[in-house]
Amino acid sequence: MKNLKNWDNKTWLASERYIKSFCTFVKTKKKLNKNTKILDIGCGRANIMSRLQKTFKFKTKPTGIDVVRHRDVKKNIRFIKCDAIKFLKKGEKFDLIIIKQVIHLLSKKDRIILLNLCRSSLVNKGRLLIFSLKTKGNQIPVFKSFKKKLKISLKKDDKIFTNIKKVLKRINISYFNFKVNLKKTSYIKMIKNRYISCLLKMTDKQIYEGVEEISLKYKNQIKFIDSLICIAFTK
Ligand SMILES: C[S@@+](CC[C@H](N)C(=O)[O-])C[C@H]1O[C@@H](n2cnc3c(N)ncnc32)[C@H](O)[C@@H]1O
């Protein structure tokens, strides 16, 4: 699969407000203090780890791993360019492991390996938090062919969640909701940048037609709730 590079390129996902709100949510899921050791799998630019590090000044810098070294990866964390499975096999232990909007990019076989490795990489009472797009009542602004692909993708995600439950057994479900309010022109840029995996394989024509559709369908300001499911596992 083509690499996803633009999911947070000047989008709400990289905004101060989003990162702050997301970190506040994480704090409700796991008590953090300066001794907490954190791993973010598929960390991207490591905005979340960086923000948590600024707040808590952890004794051990949070670790962010990603197969891609994106531009502007935050400097105040330990970044390792590595595949998640390869990294976890080294046996390092963490109090908190975050996997945000990454799990759907793995094959079923790799996902099972990854989940088992995450479990064994947690200290006793450690927490694993898996975030993914909410599948029911998702409000992401779409155009026709995008809607079709998103529907298929969210159906697959539902199967992935069932599979995660099978592997991890005791899980707890909650939701992270973020109010998005952005200019239509900004959202159109995101579509042109193929910000979500559903858009990666679309033809230029499909994207062009989608942009036309969005232009007609939405007012100048687009408002919706970006919702993520949070699957939590405690060792
Ligand atoms: C949609 S982005 C999400 C990034 C970040 N977690 C966030 O929510 O802002 C998915 C990220 O997962 C990374 N990724 C995909 N497969 C991976 C793997 N097997 N090991 C480590 N990172 C991976 C991609 O390179 C990309 O940076």
The ligand as an SDF file (V2000), in Angstrom:
LIG
                    3D

 27 29  0  0  0  0  0  0  0  0999 V2000
   -2.5420    7.7100    9.6490 C   0  0  0  0  0  0  0  0  0  0  0  0
   -0.9140    7.8310   10.2020 S   0  0  0  0  0  0  0  0  0  0  0  0
   -1.2230    8.1130   11.9180 C   0  0  0  0  0  0  0  0  0  0  0  0
   -0.0780    8.7610   12.6090 C   0  0  0  0  0  0  0  0  0  0  0  0
   -0.2920    9.1390   14.0570 C   0  0  0  0  0  0  0  0  0  0  0  0
   -0.4630    7.9410   14.8560 N   0  0  0  0  0  0  0  0  0  0  0  0
   -1.4500   10.0720   14.2260 C   0  0  0  0  0  0  0  0  0  0  0  0
   -2.5340    9.6160   14.5790 O   0  0  0  0  0  0  0  0  0  0  0  0
   -1.2930   11.2640   13.9790 O   0  0  0  0  0  0  0  0  0  0  0  0
   -0.3330    6.1460   10.1800 C   0  0  0  0  0  0  0  0  0  0  0  0
    1.1510    6.0310   10.4960 C   0  0  0  0  0  0  0  0  0  0  0  0
    1.4700    4.6620   10.7610 O   0  0  0  0  0  0  0  0  0  0  0  0
    2.7410    4.3870   10.1900 C   0  0  0  0  0  0  0  0  0  0  0  0
    2.8680    2.9140   10.0350 N   0  0  0  0  0  0  0  0  0  0  0  0
    2.1730    2.1100    9.1760 C   0  0  0  0  0  0  0  0  0  0  0  0
    2.5440    0.8220    9.3350 N   0  0  0  0  0  0  0  0  0  0  0  0
    3.4790    0.8000   10.3140 C   0  0  0  0  0  0  0  0  0  0  0  0
    4.2630   -0.2330   10.9230 C   0  0  0  0  0  0  0  0  0  0  0  0
    4.1360   -1.5160   10.5470 N   0  0  0  0  0  0  0  0  0  0  0  0
    5.1520    0.0950   11.8940 N   0  0  0  0  0  0  0  0  0  0  0  0
    5.2900    1.3950   12.2850 C   0  0  0  0  0  0  0  0  0  0  0  0
    4.5850    2.4080   11.7300 N   0  0  0  0  0  0  0  0  0  0  0  0
    3.6950    2.1270   10.7710 C   0  0  0  0  0  0  0  0  0  0  0  0
    2.7110    5.1920    8.9010 C   0  0  0  0  0  0  0  0  0  0  0  0
    3.9830    5.4060    8.3720 O   0  0  0  0  0  0  0  0  0  0  0  0
    2.0370    6.4920    9.3510 C   0  0  0  0  0  0  0  0  0  0  0  0
    2.9590    7.4250    9.8210 O   0  0  0  0  0  0  0  0  0  0  0  0
  1  2  1  0
  2  3  1  0
  2 10  1  0
  3  4  1  0
  4  5  1  0
  5  6  1  0
  5  7  1  0
  7  8  2  0
  7  9  1  0
 10 11  1  0
 11 12  1  0
 11 26  1  0
 12 13  1  0
 13 14  1  0
 13 24  1  0
 14 15  1  0
 14 23  1  0
 15 16  2  0
 16 17  1  0
 17 18  1  0
 17 23  2  0
 18 19  1  0
 18 20  2  0
 20 21  1  0
 21 22  2  0
 22 23  1  0
 24 25  1  0
 24 26  1  0
 26 27  1  0
M  CHG  2   2   1   9  -1
M  END
$$$$
